[in-house]
Amino acid sequence: MFPIFSTMGDDLIKAMSNQTLWTNIVKTVVFIALGFFFTKKKLLPDATGKVLTKFVMGVCLPCLAFCSFMSEFSVAKGVGAIVNFILGFVLYILFIYIGKLIFLWVKDKDKREVLAILYAFGSTTFFAYPLVTSIYGADAGNYFNIMNVAYRVFLYSYAYIVVAGIKFGKGKKQRGDEVNEQTEAATKAISTKDILKRVFLNPILIATFAGLLLWALQGIPGVKTITNNPYTGVALANPVPFWRFDVTLPWFYQAANTLGGLSSTIILFAIGCTLGGGSIKAAATDKYAWIWTALKVFLAPAIVLGLLFAVEGIGYAVGYPMLITIETVQSSVFTWLVPPATVAVGYCINFDRQKEMASHISLIGTFGSVLGVVIWVILLVVVESTGFFPSVAAI
């Protein structure tokens, strides 16, 4: 029998008495509530949430992604990076099909397609990543970024094509009377080059690849290292290469790291602003928004957790019980409990594909995800305390 079943009671008590857990929960609720209050009371401009989000996505998150890789390289972390890269593509392909299956009961094909896309692609950069790094630390954040490569590839290609209704070789959407000049022009403009630009010129992805490359280069045998701190002359406990900017360029690193550290606070406040600026009454009467939220916040992470348990169980059976780390579990669960990706909702609005429903799902899904974060953080503390999934630090 797996340890999780025999020690569940003790682990739950440990989880509920974890001070860090409740600190993070209170911070999340307080910052979101402040954003909601200031927006509802008209104490901030209507576009505050969007402006803050652009700043975080263009400056804070790239800094956070890059700085999180300024750490020592190890073989265990290298294996974990490869596992998470592959796992990201496997899970996104799987959830593209799960989204289609789970909404087969929806008779309206247009609604069904939109619901499936929003289900597969959550707000990972805007919502999940800052929370993962602030709650679980740099290792979980790194794995999250590596897994997120697949997210960006599919979000800017598959999701765009489906929502836009692109039929290759046709040049425009094939949806009869719903085609208008705006959507036709926007659809014609897309090309493989445009898609590649959207994927690979994203600041967060560039920072992730740059940080990952510099981190991995530390593993090259014989690489030239610095043995003394270049500013104090004091010998380093562990020699580092010159591109470890946390040691060789500490002022640059500290500035970037400070900006990265602001991301979770600003994002939580921006989420509150988004909630305060939406029509809660209209969203509250949309049954699809509530159904989507329940399936996303509770079922999707449960599916992911079950799959990871199965994979690690296979690892135990073949004598390699370290294939899936707890950091991978934490980042994976958070990836699939968040509200829909703002980019995907933007596609729906731009191409007039169930834009009201998509907006309602975004609003209700954000409320639901706040509750989901509280529940799943507690559950993940329980899972971690069982010891079934090893930690990167322990390998």
FIFI-395504 format. One line per field, with one value per residue (C-alpha): y, x, z. Coordinates in steps of 0.02 Angstrom, whole numbers, m for minus. Example, Ala and Ser with C-alpha at 12.3 -4.5 7.8 and 13.67 -1.06 7.14 Angstrom:
! residues 2
yy m225,m53
xx 615,684
zz 390,357
This chain:
! residues 395
yy 0,174,277,411,298,238,409,522,574,627,713,812,874,928,1017,1111,1169,1229,1415,1450,1374,1490,1640,1613,1585,1747,1845,1780,1826,1997,2056,1999,2080,2245,2246,2203,2338,2478,2437,2423,2589,2672,2721,2659,2682,2544,2488,2464,2274,2269,2392,2297,2133,2202,2263,2096,1994,2108,2144,2051,1874,1873,1930,1798,1662,1709,1733,1570,1476,1560,1407,1258,1127,945,787,760,933,902,741,832,967,837,746,907,961,796,791,963,907,743,829,967,844,737,884,943,777,774,945,878,724,810,931,808,834,1015,1012,1180,1140,1319,1318,1145,1196,1354,1262,1130,1259,1358,1195,1143,1311,1396,1562,1488,1642,1768,1666,1504,1542,1683,1577,1423,1518,1614,1458,1320,1408,1417,1231,1214,1378,1313,1152,1255,1361,1209,1127,1291,1281,1159,1278,1420,1311,1248,1410,1514,1381,1252,1362,1508,1399,1319,1480,1576,1435,1429,1302,1280,1311,1411,1576,1618,1550,1431,1475,1548,1706,1725,1776,1963,2076,2098,1913,1871,1998,1939,1758,1790,1878,1723,1620,1496,1640,1738,1586,1556,1739,1728,1572,1608,1798,1799,1887,1755,1612,1701,1729,1548,1478,1597,1551,1365,1369,1458,1342,1185,1245,1227,1039,1042,953,1068,1231,1379,1433,1577,1518,1685,1819,1950,2094,2033,1911,1784,1603,1532,1374,1310,1384,1452,1498,1683,1683,1650,1831,1812,1803,1896,2037,2048,2222,2164,2005,2095,2222,2086,1974,2116,2148,1962,1956,2088,1978,1878,2029,2133,1989,1950,2133,2133,1978,2073,2220,2102,2028,2201,2261,2119,2095,1971,1964,1914,1786,1713,1661,1573,1387,1347,1460,1365,1192,1237,1305,1150,1034,1141,1178,1004,873,931,938,772,692,763,706,532,517,573,447,312,363,370,204,129,206,117,m46,m38,20,205,295,471,499,623,746,840,1001,926,879,1054,1143,1022,1033,1223,1223,1145,1224,1403,1505,1511,1590,1774,1749,1613,1724,1863,1748,1718,1905,1946,1813,1829,1649,1640,1796,1825,1646,1656,1816,1740,1586,1698,1789,1640,1534,1662,1659,1469,1459,1566,1436,1298,1366,1355,1177,1110,1191,1098,935,956,980,814,732,803,745,564,558,463,594,637,816,881,928,749,663
xx 0,66,123,m7,m149,m70,m14,m152,m216,m46,0,m162,m128,47,m25,m156,m27,100,129,202,48,m72,42,35,m153,m184,m67,m161,m332,m277,m190,m334,m461,m365,m367,m552,m595,m496,m572,m751,m736,m667,m509,m403,m420,m515,m359,m253,m261,m208,m65,1,m11,87,224,234,236,359,479,450,418,567,678,603,627,808,861,782,915,1060,1098,1215,1192,1166,1133,970,907,963,863,716,725,717,573,473,506,437,299,239,208,129,8,m44,m78,m175,m278,m319,m409,m478,m555,m642,m707,m763,m877,m954,m1120,m1127,m1236,m1178,m1017,m955,m973,m896,m739,m713,m742,m614,m481,m507,m497,m331,m245,m244,m173,m4,106,m15,m86,7,192,207,111,218,381,320,250,367,528,649,660,472,475,611,516,360,449,520,349,276,374,243,106,172,199,18,m62,8,m20,m155,m266,m255,m297,m448,m523,m490,m571,m426,m442,m274,m282,m444,m371,m514,m635,m767,m911,m1039,m1125,m1011,m864,m840,m708,m615,m597,m561,m420,m350,m357,m273,m130,m76,67,194,317,191,159,346,370,230,307,492,501,402,510,472,520,680,729,687,794,937,934,915,1062,1178,1125,1154,1325,1389,1383,1517,1674,1825,1728,1829,1771,1798,1866,1863,1729,1789,1741,1791,1930,1854,1864,1699,1636,1588,1681,1564,1580,1591,1410,1341,1286,1224,1410,1501,1375,1282,1209,1132,1067,995,903,831,790,697,593,556,505,372,280,171,113,73,m12,m123,m174,m206,m316,m419,m432,m493,m625,m682,m700,m808,m994,m1014,m1204,m1198,m1061,m1152,m1299,m1193,m1205,m1060,m945,m986,m974,m809,m739,m786,m710,m553,m515,m550,m550,m403,m274,m339,m309,m133,m95,m162,m52,102,66,53,218,311,231,307,472,460,420,573,691,702,590,645,572,440,494,379,430,362,200,180,211,101,m49,m43,m31,m204,m304,m294,m424,m417,m269,m299,m226,m355,m497,m426,m436,m620,m655,m555,m638,m811,m811,m924,m840,m971,m956,m766,m768,m886,m775,m625,m712,m794,m639,m530,m643,m643,m455,m426,m525,m436,m265,m310,m375,m236,m95,m159,m174,0,73,m7,63,236,239,208,380,311,382,566,627,762,866,859,913
zz 0,m42,109,73,128,290,353,287,459,527,365,363,539,486,335,434,563,434,468,295,215,305,278,90,94,191,76,m76,m8,59,m102,m212,m95,m101,m292,m293,m165,m249,m419,m356,m265,m423,m331,m477,m667,m757,m850,m692,m697,m880,m854,m704,m799,m947,m829,m740,m901,m990,m846,m682,m744,m867,m722,m609,m739,m774,m592,m537,m637,m546,m442,m443,m577,m529,m629,m533,m582,m762,m770,m691,m825,m964,m878,m860,m1039,m1105,m974,m1029,m1208,m1152,m1032,m1152,m1292,m1168,m1105,m1280,m1302,m1125,m1156,m1311,m1219,m1060,m1152,m1276,m1187,m1250,m1406,m1476,m1572,m1558,m1369,m1359,m1453,m1348,m1184,m1233,m1279,m1119,m1020,m1094,m1079,m910,m854,m811,m831,m759,m616,m580,m602,m473,m347,m378,m353,m201,m114,m172,m220,m366,m408,m431,m530,m645,m679,m709,m840,m929,m935,m996,m1159,m1223,m1163,m1270,m1422,m1420,m1359,m1502,m1634,m1600,m1490,m1612,m1762,m1676,m1607,m1767,m1866,m1988,m2127,m2211,m2396,m2380,m2322,m2204,m2078,m2141,m2026,m2144,m2087,m1936,m2046,m2051,m2124,m1960,m1921,m2103,m2110,m1943,m1998,m2165,m2075,m1980,m2047,m1985,m1964,m1859,m1749,m1722,m1675,m1547,m1472,m1470,m1456,m1294,m1161,m1029,m1144,m1199,m1017,m976,m1117,m1075,m891,m928,m1050,m928,m788,m894,m956,m778,m805,m941,m876,m862,m874,m811,m638,m519,m352,m259,m244,m370,m254,m81,m125,m7,m67,m128,m46,m220,m370,m504,m689,m735,m798,m623,m611,m433,m387,m526,m554,m389,m421,m585,m505,m353,m462,m574,m426,m338,m493,m507,m324,m355,m479,m359,m259,m414,m502,m353,m344,m533,m515,m387,m508,m645,m530,m476,m654,m718,m717,m577,m595,m778,m748,m599,m708,m840,m804,m919,m817,m657,m736,m819,m655,m556,m686,m702,m519,m449,m588,m695,m553,m488,m659,m664,m487,m524,m679,m584,m446,m580,m662,m497,m448,m605,m552,m385,m472,m586,m448,m496,m369,m415,m587,m527,m392,m274,m365,m526,m438,m366,m530,m629,m513,m513,m702,m717,m577,m640,m738,m928,m1015,m1048,m1222,m1260,m1196,m1305,m1456,m1418,m1407,m1564,m1670,m1591,m1531,m1379,m1309,m1172,m1110,m1115,m1013,m886,m871,m843,m701,m614,m648,m559,m405,m410,m430,m276,m177,m272,m225,m40,m56,m167,m68,85,m13,m86,87,133,m23,9,190,138,56,m94,m212,m179,m170,m288,m136,m71,m232
